[in-house]
Amino acid sequence: MKYFANYFIVAGVVMATATAAFAAPLALSANDNIKGTAVVPAKPTEKTAAAQPPAEKSADKKSQVKVRHKSRRAPGHASGEGRQKAEPAPGERLSIKQVMVLLKTTRNFAGKNLSGLKLVAFDLTKCNLKGADLSNANLERADLAESNLELADLSGANMKMTDLRLTGLKGVRLERANLDGSIWQDGTVCAKGSTGSCRERADQFSSN
């Protein structure tokens, strides 16, 4: 009986040793497998890289789109100057607005039609009014000093107290023009009842 007991003890020890020896390599291989399965981030392929453009390129595209939108809107927005009425045709009467524009720029009214306009107390000094049509215009208290009125038509105009000092009046038409109180070329004040001519200078500046 002792013999069998010793036999079983020795056999158990041998089996335990063998099991331990066999299990050790299995544990090592399992650890290696776990280490080998670590997640590695995938590298982007050439196709995915091409599908995602850099941020700079997308920004350039946005700026190009904005520029295109601006260029499309530009023709539709006319400037203030473009909306203004074009220069009137020959013989067409000027508006007060157009008169103001010329007074601020060239002051050239040669051959222009200003007939019937209300130009009361207007500053028309040093203007070129050669051949201009001022018939029936209201020029009361207007300042025409040093202006060229050669061949201008002032027939029927209201020129009460108008300043005509140093003006050029060669060939001017003054039929029915009211010159009461006007200051003539030489500084003489025209008497009341001066119609068509300044009464003090009637012998030289009578109307035709």
WOSULLIN-V238081 format. One record per pair of residues at least 12 apart in sequence whose C-alpha atoms are under 7 Angstrom apart, sorted by sequence separation. I is the first residue (numbers start at 1). J is the second residue. D is the distance in Angstrom with one decimal. If there is no record, write none. Layout:
BEGIN
i & j & d
I & J & D
I & J & D
END
This chain:
BEGIN
i & j & d
180 & 192 & 4.8
180 & 193 & 6.0
180 & 194 & 5.4
179 & 194 & 5.2
178 & 194 & 6.3
179 & 195 & 5.8
178 & 195 & 4.8
110 & 128 & 5.6
115 & 133 & 5.6
116 & 134 & 6.9
120 & 138 & 6.0
121 & 139 & 7.0
124 & 142 & 6.9
125 & 143 & 5.8
129 & 147 & 6.9
130 & 148 & 5.8
135 & 153 & 5.6
139 & 157 & 6.9
140 & 158 & 5.8
145 & 163 & 5.8
149 & 167 & 6.6
150 & 168 & 5.6
155 & 173 & 5.8
159 & 177 & 6.7
160 & 178 & 6.1
165 & 183 & 6.3
167 & 185 & 6.0
177 & 195 & 5.5
178 & 196 & 6.6
179 & 197 & 6.8
94 & 113 & 6.1
108 & 127 & 5.9
109 & 128 & 5.5
110 & 129 & 4.7
111 & 130 & 6.3
113 & 132 & 6.0
114 & 133 & 5.6
115 & 134 & 4.5
116 & 135 & 6.3
118 & 137 & 6.0
119 & 138 & 5.6
120 & 139 & 5.1
121 & 140 & 6.3
123 & 142 & 6.2
124 & 143 & 5.4
125 & 144 & 4.7
126 & 145 & 6.5
128 & 147 & 6.0
129 & 148 & 5.4
130 & 149 & 5.1
131 & 150 & 6.3
133 & 152 & 6.0
134 & 153 & 5.5
135 & 154 & 4.6
136 & 155 & 6.4
138 & 157 & 5.9
139 & 158 & 5.5
140 & 159 & 4.9
141 & 160 & 6.3
143 & 162 & 6.0
144 & 163 & 5.5
145 & 164 & 5.0
146 & 165 & 6.4
148 & 167 & 5.7
149 & 168 & 5.3
150 & 169 & 5.0
151 & 170 & 6.3
153 & 172 & 6.1
154 & 173 & 5.5
155 & 174 & 4.7
156 & 175 & 6.2
158 & 177 & 6.0
159 & 178 & 5.3
160 & 179 & 5.1
161 & 180 & 6.3
163 & 182 & 6.0
164 & 183 & 5.6
165 & 184 & 5.5
166 & 185 & 4.9
176 & 195 & 5.6
177 & 196 & 4.9
179 & 198 & 6.4
93 & 113 & 4.6
94 & 114 & 5.8
107 & 127 & 5.1
108 & 128 & 4.8
109 & 129 & 4.9
110 & 130 & 4.7
111 & 131 & 4.7
112 & 132 & 4.9
113 & 133 & 4.8
114 & 134 & 5.1
115 & 135 & 4.8
116 & 136 & 4.8
117 & 137 & 4.9
118 & 138 & 4.8
119 & 139 & 5.2
120 & 140 & 5.0
121 & 141 & 4.7
122 & 142 & 4.8
123 & 143 & 5.1
124 & 144 & 4.9
125 & 145 & 5.0
126 & 146 & 4.9
127 & 147 & 4.8
128 & 148 & 5.1
129 & 149 & 5.1
130 & 150 & 4.9
131 & 151 & 4.7
132 & 152 & 4.8
133 & 153 & 4.9
134 & 154 & 4.9
135 & 155 & 4.8
136 & 156 & 4.6
137 & 157 & 4.8
138 & 158 & 4.8
139 & 159 & 5.0
140 & 160 & 4.8
141 & 161 & 4.9
142 & 162 & 5.1
143 & 163 & 4.9
144 & 164 & 5.3
145 & 165 & 4.8
146 & 166 & 4.8
147 & 167 & 5.0
148 & 168 & 4.8
149 & 169 & 5.2
150 & 170 & 4.8
151 & 171 & 4.6
152 & 172 & 5.0
153 & 173 & 4.9
154 & 174 & 5.1
155 & 175 & 4.6
156 & 176 & 4.6
157 & 177 & 4.7
158 & 178 & 5.1
159 & 179 & 5.0
160 & 180 & 4.9
161 & 181 & 4.4
162 & 182 & 4.7
163 & 183 & 4.9
164 & 184 & 5.1
165 & 185 & 4.0
166 & 186 & 6.9
176 & 196 & 4.9
91 & 112 & 6.8
92 & 113 & 6.2
93 & 114 & 5.7
107 & 128 & 6.5
108 & 129 & 6.8
110 & 131 & 5.8
111 & 132 & 4.3
112 & 133 & 6.3
113 & 134 & 6.8
115 & 136 & 5.9
116 & 137 & 4.0
117 & 138 & 6.3
118 & 139 & 6.9
120 & 141 & 6.1
121 & 142 & 4.0
122 & 143 & 6.3
125 & 146 & 5.9
126 & 147 & 4.2
127 & 148 & 6.4
130 & 151 & 5.9
131 & 152 & 4.3
132 & 153 & 6.3
133 & 154 & 6.9
135 & 156 & 5.7
136 & 157 & 4.1
137 & 158 & 6.4
138 & 159 & 6.9
140 & 161 & 6.1
141 & 162 & 4.6
142 & 163 & 6.5
145 & 166 & 5.9
146 & 167 & 4.6
147 & 168 & 6.6
150 & 171 & 5.7
151 & 172 & 4.5
152 & 173 & 6.4
155 & 176 & 5.7
156 & 177 & 4.4
157 & 178 & 6.4
160 & 181 & 5.6
161 & 182 & 4.0
162 & 183 & 6.2
163 & 184 & 6.9
164 & 185 & 5.4
165 & 186 & 6.1
175 & 196 & 4.6
91 & 113 & 5.8
93 & 115 & 6.9
110 & 132 & 5.4
111 & 133 & 6.9
115 & 137 & 5.4
116 & 138 & 6.8
120 & 142 & 5.7
121 & 143 & 6.7
125 & 147 & 5.6
130 & 152 & 5.6
131 & 153 & 6.9
135 & 157 & 5.5
136 & 158 & 6.9
140 & 162 & 5.7
145 & 167 & 5.8
150 & 172 & 5.6
155 & 177 & 5.3
160 & 182 & 5.6
161 & 183 & 6.6
165 & 187 & 5.9
174 & 196 & 4.8
109 & 132 & 6.5
119 & 142 & 6.9
129 & 152 & 6.6
134 & 157 & 7.0
139 & 162 & 6.7
149 & 172 & 6.6
154 & 177 & 6.6
159 & 182 & 6.7
174 & 197 & 6.7
175 & 207 & 5.9
174 & 207 & 5.7
173 & 207 & 6.5
END
